């Protein structure tokens, strides 16, 4: 009985009570936010301690796309035709700082599910039941899409982008001496941007679900979205070359089209729900002329016509 009471108490505190619509003053909200932020920082710090011990391995993994291609069908890396490129560091603390940067970002990426879970626990008391039905799955799909964007960039995009840039420099007669800071910053920024690019359909779906946009509106702004994807790619890419801009802009616009399809699917239900009440209200108004017509036929055609003619007078 004691074990059952503890399980029941845990379910009430962790599962059911957060789902209740509680009326809390602002100071209690801030206190709860402080507690959840403290938990998040502690979890990230614990993961950072673990990733820092494997920072050299993580940096080595980041070097793999530089001189290798990934074959999806064979699921293996093959060496490219580039010569071996040594890495250099230009300041005494540069190598240590890059290990810290890689370890910190890896800890944040690994703790992303926990961060979203704490966010969910904080905002769910203020959500309605119909909003909770899609916010939870939306958060889970957001995590999966972000990880998918990182994977796609690491295995597909980075090998082609790096090979193009290094080959262009070699063909121009330059000797490659890449700083470890510049390389790590380039690869991490590229992966982060692609992780966010994969969130575009989900963002459009959420806005369509909330009624902010719909599929016809998104279709009208297609040409602006195409132009905007190249402008954003020109701003976000670390290099100004058009090759990397196209690598980033084309997937961004592709996901915009996916967002249009998703907005159409979710907007259709909203349109049907909005049409049902209007149809029920319109039925009595359609029946009323019929009843008047039936009464007018019993009283004669002249009586019905004389009422409509006398109103303007």
C-alpha contacts under 8 A as a table, 3 or more apart, distances in Angstrom:
res1	aa1	res2	aa2	distance
1	X	4	X	5.07
1	X	5	X	6.12
2	X	5	X	5.03
2	X	6	X	6.27
3	X	6	X	5.13
3	X	7	X	6.28
4	X	7	X	5.10
4	X	8	X	6.09
5	X	8	X	5.07
5	X	9	X	6.05
6	X	9	X	5.04
6	X	10	X	6.11
7	X	10	X	5.07
7	X	11	X	6.19
8	X	11	X	5.14
8	X	12	X	6.19
9	X	12	X	5.12
9	X	13	X	6.17
10	X	13	X	5.20
10	X	14	X	5.80
10	X	15	X	7.75
11	X	14	X	5.34
11	X	15	X	5.15
11	X	16	X	6.45
12	X	15	X	5.78
12	X	16	X	4.95
12	X	17	X	5.66
13	X	16	X	6.47
13	X	17	X	5.42
13	X	18	X	7.30
14	X	17	X	6.59
14	X	18	X	6.64
15	X	18	X	6.10
15	X	19	X	6.93
16	X	19	X	5.31
16	X	20	X	6.80
17	X	20	X	5.34
18	X	121	X	6.47
18	X	124	X	6.70
18	X	125	X	5.80
19	X	124	X	6.13
19	X	125	X	5.40
20	X	125	X	5.54
21	X	125	X	4.84
21	X	126	X	5.98
21	X	127	X	7.53
22	X	125	X	6.17
22	X	126	X	7.50
24	X	28	X	6.18
24	X	29	X	6.63
25	X	28	X	5.53
25	X	29	X	6.56
26	X	29	X	5.07
26	X	30	X	6.26
27	X	30	X	5.04
27	X	31	X	6.10
28	X	31	X	4.94
28	X	32	X	6.10
29	X	32	X	5.13
29	X	33	X	6.09
30	X	33	X	4.94
30	X	34	X	6.11
31	X	34	X	5.07
31	X	35	X	6.36
32	X	35	X	5.12
32	X	36	X	6.29
32	X	122	X	7.62
33	X	36	X	5.22
33	X	37	X	6.06
33	X	122	X	7.17
34	X	37	X	5.19
34	X	38	X	6.10
35	X	38	X	5.14
35	X	39	X	6.32
36	X	39	X	5.07
36	X	40	X	6.17
36	X	118	X	6.34
36	X	122	X	7.88
37	X	40	X	5.02
37	X	41	X	6.15
38	X	41	X	5.19
38	X	42	X	6.21
39	X	42	X	5.17
39	X	43	X	6.22
40	X	43	X	5.20
40	X	44	X	6.17
40	X	114	X	7.58
40	X	115	X	6.31
40	X	118	X	7.60
41	X	44	X	5.13
41	X	45	X	6.04
42	X	45	X	5.06
42	X	46	X	6.23
43	X	46	X	5.15
43	X	47	X	6.32
43	X	111	X	7.42
44	X	47	X	5.13
44	X	48	X	5.98
44	X	107	X	5.92
44	X	108	X	6.30
44	X	111	X	6.41
45	X	48	X	4.89
45	X	49	X	6.30
45	X	107	X	7.81
46	X	49	X	5.31
46	X	50	X	6.66
47	X	50	X	5.11
47	X	51	X	6.14
47	X	107	X	5.20
47	X	110	X	7.81
47	X	111	X	7.63
48	X	51	X	5.07
48	X	52	X	5.90
48	X	103	X	5.95
48	X	104	X	5.64
48	X	106	X	7.68
48	X	107	X	5.09
49	X	52	X	5.35
49	X	53	X	6.88
50	X	53	X	5.71
50	X	54	X	7.09
51	X	54	X	5.13
51	X	55	X	5.97
51	X	103	X	5.05
51	X	104	X	7.61
51	X	106	X	6.92
51	X	107	X	6.53
52	X	55	X	4.83
52	X	99	X	7.05
52	X	100	X	6.67
52	X	103	X	4.98
52	X	104	X	7.75
53	X	56	X	7.74
54	X	57	X	5.29
54	X	58	X	6.30
54	X	103	X	7.83
55	X	58	X	4.98
55	X	59	X	6.12
55	X	99	X	5.31
55	X	100	X	7.46
55	X	102	X	6.63
55	X	103	X	5.67
56	X	59	X	5.15
56	X	60	X	6.15
56	X	99	X	6.84
57	X	60	X	4.98
57	X	61	X	6.28
58	X	61	X	5.06
58	X	62	X	6.42
58	X	102	X	7.12
58	X	103	X	7.79
59	X	62	X	5.02
59	X	63	X	6.50
59	X	99	X	7.18
59	X	102	X	7.08
59	X	184	X	7.69
60	X	63	X	5.11
60	X	64	X	6.72
61	X	64	X	5.35
62	X	65	X	6.75
62	X	184	X	7.28
62	X	187	X	7.18
63	X	66	X	5.59
63	X	67	X	7.79
64	X	67	X	6.38
64	X	68	X	6.17
65	X	68	X	5.21
65	X	69	X	6.62
65	X	154	X	7.03
65	X	155	X	7.19
65	X	158	X	6.05
65	X	159	X	4.71
65	X	162	X	7.54
66	X	158	X	7.54
66	X	159	X	5.95
66	X	162	X	5.80
66	X	163	X	6.76
67	X	79	X	5.95
67	X	80	X	5.33
67	X	81	X	7.63
67	X	82	X	6.17
67	X	83	X	7.96
67	X	84	X	7.63
67	X	159	X	7.39
67	X	163	X	7.26
68	X	77	X	6.01
68	X	78	X	5.37
68	X	79	X	4.28
68	X	80	X	4.94
68	X	159	X	6.55
69	X	77	X	5.45
69	X	78	X	5.26
69	X	79	X	6.24
69	X	80	X	6.23
69	X	155	X	7.84
69	X	159	X	5.76
69	X	160	X	7.79
70	X	75	X	6.99
70	X	76	X	5.77
70	X	77	X	4.43
70	X	78	X	6.35
70	X	155	X	5.94
70	X	156	X	6.92
70	X	159	X	7.67
71	X	74	X	5.49
71	X	75	X	5.42
71	X	76	X	5.54
71	X	77	X	6.21
71	X	78	X	7.42
72	X	75	X	4.69
72	X	76	X	7.11
82	X	163	X	7.61
82	X	166	X	7.92
82	X	167	X	7.37
85	X	176	X	6.60
85	X	177	X	6.95
85	X	178	X	7.65
86	X	177	X	6.47
86	X	178	X	7.09
87	X	177	X	6.34
87	X	178	X	5.27
87	X	179	X	5.70
87	X	180	X	5.73
88	X	177	X	6.73
88	X	178	X	6.16
88	X	179	X	4.87
88	X	180	X	5.96
89	X	92	X	7.53
89	X	94	X	5.97
89	X	95	X	6.42
89	X	179	X	5.36
89	X	180	X	5.82
89	X	181	X	7.17
90	X	94	X	6.78
90	X	179	X	6.95
91	X	94	X	5.26
92	X	95	X	7.40
93	X	96	X	5.38
93	X	97	X	6.00
94	X	97	X	5.10
94	X	98	X	6.21
94	X	180	X	7.80
94	X	181	X	6.65
95	X	98	X	5.27
95	X	99	X	6.44
95	X	180	X	7.12
95	X	181	X	7.48
96	X	99	X	5.19
96	X	100	X	6.32
97	X	100	X	5.03
97	X	101	X	6.14
98	X	101	X	4.94
98	X	102	X	6.08
98	X	180	X	7.48
98	X	181	X	6.14
98	X	184	X	7.09
99	X	102	X	5.22
99	X	103	X	6.02
100	X	103	X	5.13
100	X	104	X	6.02
101	X	104	X	5.21
101	X	105	X	6.18
102	X	105	X	5.34
102	X	106	X	5.98
102	X	184	X	7.86
103	X	106	X	5.13
103	X	107	X	6.13
104	X	107	X	5.12
104	X	108	X	6.35
105	X	108	X	5.06
105	X	109	X	6.18
106	X	109	X	5.09
106	X	110	X	6.09
107	X	110	X	5.16
107	X	111	X	6.11
108	X	111	X	5.20
108	X	112	X	6.08
109	X	112	X	5.26
110	X	113	X	7.42
111	X	114	X	5.30
111	X	115	X	6.22
112	X	115	X	4.99
112	X	116	X	6.21
112	X	143	X	7.30
113	X	116	X	5.24
113	X	117	X	6.12
113	X	143	X	6.68
114	X	117	X	4.90
114	X	118	X	6.24
115	X	118	X	5.27
115	X	119	X	6.26
116	X	119	X	4.87
116	X	120	X	6.01
116	X	139	X	7.03
117	X	120	X	4.96
117	X	121	X	6.24
118	X	121	X	5.09
118	X	122	X	6.27
119	X	122	X	5.12
119	X	123	X	6.28
120	X	123	X	5.41
120	X	124	X	5.71
120	X	136	X	7.55
121	X	124	X	5.63
121	X	125	X	7.70
122	X	125	X	7.09
123	X	126	X	5.78
123	X	127	X	6.91
124	X	127	X	5.20
124	X	132	X	7.03
127	X	131	X	5.90
127	X	132	X	6.25
128	X	131	X	5.19
128	X	132	X	6.32
129	X	132	X	5.20
129	X	133	X	6.58
130	X	133	X	5.38
130	X	134	X	7.40
131	X	134	X	5.84
131	X	135	X	6.11
132	X	135	X	5.15
132	X	136	X	6.21
133	X	136	X	6.45
133	X	137	X	7.40
134	X	137	X	5.45
134	X	138	X	5.74
135	X	138	X	4.92
135	X	139	X	6.08
136	X	139	X	5.28
136	X	140	X	6.54
137	X	140	X	5.08
137	X	141	X	6.14
138	X	141	X	5.17
138	X	142	X	6.03
138	X	202	X	7.62
139	X	142	X	4.96
139	X	143	X	6.45
140	X	143	X	5.34
140	X	144	X	6.48
141	X	144	X	5.03
141	X	145	X	6.01
142	X	145	X	5.14
142	X	146	X	6.15
142	X	199	X	6.66
142	X	202	X	7.07
143	X	146	X	5.21
143	X	147	X	6.31
144	X	147	X	5.27
144	X	148	X	6.06
145	X	148	X	4.93
145	X	149	X	6.13
145	X	195	X	7.22
145	X	198	X	5.76
145	X	199	X	6.31
146	X	149	X	5.12
146	X	150	X	6.41
146	X	195	X	4.49
146	X	196	X	6.44
146	X	198	X	6.25
146	X	199	X	6.67
147	X	150	X	5.09
147	X	151	X	6.20
147	X	195	X	6.59
148	X	151	X	5.08
148	X	152	X	6.04
148	X	195	X	7.11
148	X	198	X	7.56
149	X	152	X	5.12
149	X	153	X	6.15
149	X	191	X	7.33
149	X	194	X	5.19
149	X	195	X	4.09
149	X	196	X	7.32
149	X	197	X	7.23
149	X	198	X	5.51
150	X	153	X	5.26
150	X	154	X	6.16
150	X	191	X	5.16
150	X	192	X	6.80
150	X	194	X	6.28
150	X	195	X	5.11
151	X	154	X	5.17
151	X	155	X	6.11
152	X	155	X	5.53
152	X	156	X	5.53
152	X	157	X	6.73
152	X	194	X	7.93
153	X	156	X	5.52
153	X	157	X	4.61
153	X	158	X	5.78
153	X	190	X	7.29
153	X	191	X	5.60
153	X	194	X	6.29
154	X	157	X	6.31
154	X	158	X	5.52
154	X	159	X	7.56
154	X	191	X	6.76
155	X	158	X	6.71
155	X	159	X	6.93
156	X	159	X	6.19
156	X	160	X	7.00
157	X	160	X	5.62
157	X	161	X	6.12
157	X	247	X	7.28
158	X	161	X	5.08
158	X	162	X	5.82
158	X	187	X	7.36
158	X	190	X	7.83
159	X	162	X	5.40
159	X	163	X	5.93
160	X	163	X	5.17
160	X	164	X	6.08
161	X	164	X	5.28
161	X	165	X	6.31
161	X	243	X	7.66
161	X	244	X	6.29
162	X	165	X	5.20
162	X	166	X	6.03
163	X	166	X	5.33
163	X	167	X	5.85
164	X	167	X	5.25
164	X	168	X	6.07
165	X	168	X	5.19
165	X	169	X	6.41
166	X	169	X	5.17
166	X	170	X	6.21
166	X	176	X	7.47
167	X	170	X	5.05
167	X	171	X	6.02
168	X	171	X	5.20
168	X	172	X	6.26
169	X	172	X	5.11
169	X	173	X	6.63
169	X	174	X	5.58
169	X	175	X	7.60
169	X	176	X	7.43
170	X	173	X	5.20
170	X	174	X	5.33
170	X	175	X	6.57
170	X	176	X	7.34
171	X	174	X	7.50
178	X	182	X	7.17
178	X	183	X	6.77
179	X	182	X	5.31
179	X	183	X	6.24
180	X	183	X	5.14
180	X	184	X	5.99
181	X	184	X	5.34
181	X	185	X	6.02
182	X	185	X	5.17
182	X	186	X	6.00
183	X	186	X	5.06
183	X	187	X	6.22
184	X	187	X	5.32
184	X	188	X	6.00
185	X	188	X	5.35
185	X	189	X	5.94
186	X	189	X	5.40
186	X	190	X	6.14
186	X	238	X	6.45
187	X	190	X	5.14
187	X	191	X	6.18
188	X	191	X	5.18
188	X	192	X	6.09
189	X	192	X	5.10
189	X	193	X	6.15
189	X	238	X	7.82
190	X	193	X	5.30
190	X	194	X	6.33
190	X	237	X	7.14
190	X	238	X	7.84
191	X	194	X	5.23
191	X	195	X	6.15
192	X	195	X	5.05
192	X	196	X	6.41
193	X	196	X	5.13
193	X	197	X	6.14
193	X	236	X	7.40
194	X	197	X	4.78
194	X	198	X	6.31
194	X	248	X	7.48
195	X	198	X	5.50
195	X	199	X	7.03
196	X	199	X	5.17
196	X	200	X	7.20
197	X	200	X	5.59
197	X	251	X	7.60
197	X	252	X	5.82
197	X	255	X	7.69
198	X	201	X	7.08
198	X	252	X	7.73
198	X	255	X	7.04
199	X	202	X	5.29
199	X	203	X	6.17
200	X	203	X	5.13
200	X	204	X	6.28
200	X	252	X	7.47
200	X	255	X	6.08
200	X	256	X	6.49
200	X	259	X	6.96
201	X	204	X	5.16
201	X	205	X	6.03
201	X	255	X	5.64
201	X	256	X	6.21
201	X	258	X	5.93
201	X	259	X	4.06
201	X	260	X	7.84
201	X	262	X	7.24
202	X	205	X	4.93
202	X	206	X	6.10
202	X	259	X	7.04
203	X	206	X	5.16
203	X	207	X	6.27
203	X	259	X	7.96
204	X	207	X	5.10
204	X	208	X	6.09
204	X	213	X	7.77
204	X	256	X	7.94
204	X	259	X	5.42
204	X	260	X	7.50
204	X	262	X	7.77
204	X	263	X	6.62
205	X	208	X	5.02
205	X	209	X	6.07
205	X	259	X	6.23
205	X	262	X	5.82
205	X	263	X	5.22
205	X	266	X	7.30
206	X	209	X	4.97
206	X	210	X	6.20
207	X	210	X	5.08
207	X	211	X	6.14
207	X	212	X	5.17
207	X	213	X	5.88
208	X	211	X	4.97
208	X	212	X	5.80
208	X	213	X	4.99
208	X	214	X	5.48
208	X	215	X	7.95
208	X	263	X	5.27
208	X	266	X	6.68
208	X	267	X	6.20
209	X	212	X	7.71
209	X	263	X	7.56
209	X	266	X	6.18
209	X	267	X	6.84
211	X	214	X	7.06
211	X	267	X	7.86
213	X	217	X	6.51
213	X	218	X	7.21
213	X	263	X	7.91
214	X	217	X	5.51
214	X	218	X	6.42
214	X	260	X	7.96
214	X	263	X	5.92
214	X	264	X	6.75
214	X	267	X	6.19
215	X	218	X	5.12
215	X	219	X	6.16
215	X	260	X	5.36
215	X	261	X	7.26
215	X	263	X	5.39
215	X	264	X	4.95
215	X	267	X	7.25
216	X	219	X	5.05
216	X	220	X	6.32
217	X	220	X	5.23
217	X	221	X	6.65
218	X	221	X	5.28
218	X	222	X	6.48
218	X	260	X	6.28
219	X	222	X	5.28
219	X	260	X	7.12
220	X	223	X	7.79
221	X	224	X	5.24
221	X	225	X	6.08
222	X	225	X	5.01
222	X	226	X	6.18
223	X	226	X	5.03
223	X	227	X	6.26
224	X	227	X	5.05
224	X	228	X	5.82
225	X	228	X	4.87
225	X	229	X	5.94
225	X	253	X	6.82
225	X	256	X	7.56
226	X	229	X	5.27
226	X	230	X	6.77
226	X	253	X	5.89
227	X	230	X	5.44
227	X	231	X	6.37
228	X	231	X	4.90
228	X	232	X	5.99
229	X	232	X	5.20
229	X	233	X	6.02
229	X	249	X	5.01
229	X	250	X	7.50
229	X	252	X	6.06
229	X	253	X	6.07
230	X	233	X	4.89
230	X	234	X	6.04
230	X	245	X	6.61
230	X	246	X	7.29
230	X	249	X	5.06
230	X	250	X	8.00
231	X	234	X	5.08
231	X	235	X	6.37
232	X	235	X	5.08
232	X	236	X	5.96
232	X	249	X	7.56
233	X	236	X	5.09
233	X	237	X	5.69
233	X	245	X	5.16
233	X	246	X	7.65
233	X	248	X	5.79
233	X	249	X	5.40
234	X	237	X	5.75
234	X	240	X	6.58
234	X	245	X	5.77
235	X	238	X	7.98
237	X	240	X	6.99
237	X	244	X	6.86
237	X	245	X	6.53
237	X	248	X	7.76
239	X	244	X	7.30
240	X	244	X	7.79
240	X	245	X	7.52
241	X	244	X	6.04
241	X	245	X	6.69
242	X	245	X	4.89
242	X	246	X	6.10
243	X	246	X	5.31
243	X	247	X	6.34
244	X	247	X	4.91
244	X	248	X	6.31
245	X	248	X	5.29
245	X	249	X	5.78
246	X	249	X	4.96
246	X	250	X	5.68
247	X	250	X	6.06
247	X	251	X	7.06
248	X	251	X	5.91
248	X	252	X	6.41
249	X	252	X	5.03
249	X	253	X	6.27
250	X	253	X	5.24
250	X	254	X	6.09
251	X	254	X	4.85
251	X	255	X	6.14
252	X	255	X	5.32
252	X	256	X	6.39
253	X	256	X	4.84
253	X	257	X	6.49
254	X	257	X	5.23
254	X	258	X	6.44
255	X	258	X	4.76
255	X	259	X	6.03
256	X	259	X	4.91
256	X	260	X	6.38
257	X	260	X	5.03
257	X	261	X	6.59
258	X	261	X	5.23
258	X	262	X	6.29
259	X	262	X	4.97
259	X	263	X	5.93
260	X	263	X	5.05
260	X	264	X	6.12
261	X	264	X	5.10
261	X	265	X	6.39
262	X	265	X	5.15
262	X	266	X	6.32
263	X	266	X	5.23
263	X	267	X	5.62
264	X	267	X	5.02
264	X	268	X	5.97
265	X	268	X	5.47
265	X	269	X	7.27
266	X	269	X	5.79
266	X	270	X	6.97
267	X	270	X	5.14
267	X	271	X	6.19
268	X	271	X	5.09
268	X	272	X	6.27
269	X	272	X	5.13
269	X	273	X	6.18
270	X	273	X	5.10
270	X	274	X	6.10
271	X	274	X	5.08
271	X	275	X	6.08
272	X	275	X	4.98
272	X	276	X	6.27
273	X	276	X	5.44
273	X	277	X	7.32
274	X	277	X	6.24
274	X	278	X	6.97
275	X	278	X	5.31
275	X	279	X	6.18
276	X	279	X	5.19
276	X	280	X	6.39
277	X	280	X	5.16
277	X	281	X	6.22
278	X	281	X	5.14
278	X	282	X	6.01
279	X	282	X	5.04
279	X	283	X	6.33
280	X	283	X	5.45
280	X	284	X	7.84
281	X	284	X	6.51
281	X	285	X	7.54
282	X	285	X	5.33
282	X	286	X	6.32
283	X	286	X	5.12
283	X	287	X	6.21
284	X	287	X	4.95
284	X	288	X	6.01
285	X	288	X	5.17
285	X	289	X	7.20
286	X	289	X	6.21
286	X	290	X	7.07
287	X	290	X	5.13
287	X	291	X	6.27
288	X	291	X	5.12
288	X	292	X	6.20
289	X	292	X	4.92
289	X	293	X	5.89
290	X	293	X	4.96
290	X	294	X	6.10
291	X	294	X	4.98
291	X	295	X	6.15
292	X	295	X	5.00
292	X	296	X	5.94
293	X	296	X	4.95
293	X	297	X	6.09
293	X	304	X	7.70
294	X	297	X	5.22
294	X	298	X	6.48
295	X	298	X	5.13
295	X	299	X	6.29
296	X	299	X	4.93
296	X	300	X	5.57
296	X	301	X	6.10
296	X	303	X	6.53
296	X	304	X	5.38
297	X	300	X	4.91
297	X	301	X	5.87
299	X	303	X	6.61
300	X	303	X	5.78
300	X	304	X	7.28
301	X	304	X	5.58
301	X	305	X	6.50
302	X	305	X	5.25
302	X	306	X	6.03
303	X	306	X	5.29
303	X	307	X	6.59
304	X	307	X	5.56
304	X	308	X	6.86
305	X	308	X	5.44
305	X	309	X	6.31
306	X	309	X	5.12
306	X	310	X	6.06
307	X	310	X	5.26
307	X	311	X	6.64
308	X	311	X	5.76
308	X	312	X	7.94
309	X	312	X	6.54
309	X	313	X	7.52
310	X	313	X	5.36
